């Protein structure tokens, strides 16, 4: 008799093992509804993981593609010539020598495309037939651009000072014009004016247009065809030491045009860290908003499903209360169900996000990058979402009185 009284008076308990089994049973009562409820959380968590992974992967790819050539190059454009109604050249005659004095500069030179008034380039007198552009350049430009010689020599300061009619052909232009050897000092005609070919350009690293052009001294172009036009203004290329680009870009306009630095506009190399930050921010701003919306939808779905379950299982709640379950036991049971929904949604979303990152990386031949902390945090975030979404339904379930529930 005492033993029976002690059993009856013993307070009810909800063991973790029993709570786990009841949670699984509650979710499996409506498997279709539970699966549909997970969709919102899966999409939100999956989008978040994929966004972070793709952002890190894209940023890493930018750092890989950003090479030393880009980081050691400054370009100065003749802004005054672009807006001038008449041909003009705002770079001084000794522009290269002035820029060479700036600390961090290795070499610098000026170039522009010559606007031929009559005809193009040919190997015989008369109208030219080839469409190769004619580029006027200072000798220092060929040093700054990293031009390599395939045959002969490049023109030098002597040719520039005397404005001689000499030309350097790209390999493409030489092949098109039928010039394979410089032994007999072949000549070409530019706008029906003879030029001696002294060299063939093998390749140029920094100015791709030189690889399919005819290059002549700047002084020769000025003597024969005058100043560059506003449609083809002069440009200066500056080869700098690594890290000196931004400083050189700030000093060049003043060094070349102290009376009016605004006539020249210098473009410093892009900072790879800033570029990575820009790409990451752009991706995050747009897609994280979408991921946030999906997470909210998922939370609302979990809350709605849990609330419907509370209403449908009112009789079960009343029976449990009548058998001794306390309000907190009922609340913990429904909270555990909503938390489990969020946890499973976070696990599935993390897997989908990682799979999406790997798929895009393989398709683009990138090296996939993913912070492990993001993958680990995704299920935890899903569980927290489910916990918060289940607060109101669980409180409502705990407030149901046994007598009212059993009368329904």
C-alpha positions, 0 to 999 in steps of 0.5 A: 500500500505504501509502495502504491502511494509512493508511485502515485505521488511520484512527479512525472518526468520526461526522459531525453530518450522518451523525448527523442522517440516522441519527437520522431514519432510526431514528425513521422505522423505527417511525413509529407507535411514535415517534408514540405515544411523543410523546403523553406529552411533547406532553401534558405540555409542552402542559399546561404552556404552556396553564397558564402562558398561561391563568394570565397571561390570567386574571390580566390579566382580573382586573386589567382587571375590578377597577375604581376603585369596588371599590378605593375602597369599605369596608363595615362590618357590624354584627357585634354585631347579627347575633349579638344575640337582640334588635334592636340598632344598634351604629353611633352616631348621628353615625357618618358624622361620626366616619368623615369625620374619618379621613384618606382618607375622602370620605363615609360613611353607614349603611343597612339594610332595614326589617322592616315588621311589617304591609304594604308600599308603596302609593299609597293607604291600606290594605295595600301591594301592591308588593314593593319593599324599604324602606331606611333610610339616612342622608343621607351614605350617598347621597353615599357611594354616588354616588346620582344624582337623576332628579327632585326632591331627596334628603333631607338632614340637616334631614329626618334631624334631624326624622325627617320622613316623606319618601321617595326612590323608585328609578325602578323603584319610581316607575314601578311605583307610577305616579308620573311627576311630583313637581309635586303632591308625591305621597304613598305609604303605607309600612305604611299611614303616609303619606310625601311623595315628594321625589325619584326616584333615577336610579341608584346606583353602589355599592349596587345594591339602592337601584336598586329600593327606597324609601329613607327617613331612618334616624331616621324608620325608627327612630321608626316601626319601631324598631331593625334586626333580626338578619336585616337588620343595619345596614351602613356604606358608606365611600367612600375615596380610592384606596389608603386602603381598607385603612388606613380599614378598620383604623381604623373599628371603633375610631373607631365603637366604642372600647369594643368594636371587635369589634362592627363588622367592616370589609371592605377592598377586595380587593388586585388583585395579591393576587387575581391571585396567588391565582388564578395559584397556584390554577391552577398548583398543580392543573394543574402537578401534572397536567402534571408527571405527563404529563411523567414519563409522556412521559419513561418512554415515551421511555426504554421506546421507546429501550430496546426499539429497542436490543434490536431493533437489537442486530444493527445495533449489532453490525454497526456495531461490527464495521465500526469504530463506537466505543461512544460513537458508538452511545451518541450515536446513541441519545441523539440519537434520544431527544432528537429525540423529546423536541424534537418532542414539545416543539414540538407541545406548545408549539403545542397549549398556545398554541392552547388559550390562544387558544381559551379567550381567544376564547371568553371574549372575553379578551385573551390573554397569553403570555410568549414565553420559555415558548413558546421554553423548551418545545421545549428542555425537551422535548429535555432530557426526551428526553436524560435519558430516553435516557441508560440505553438509550444506555449499554446500547447502547454496552456491547453487544459486537459478537460477542454482538450478531452471534450473536443 
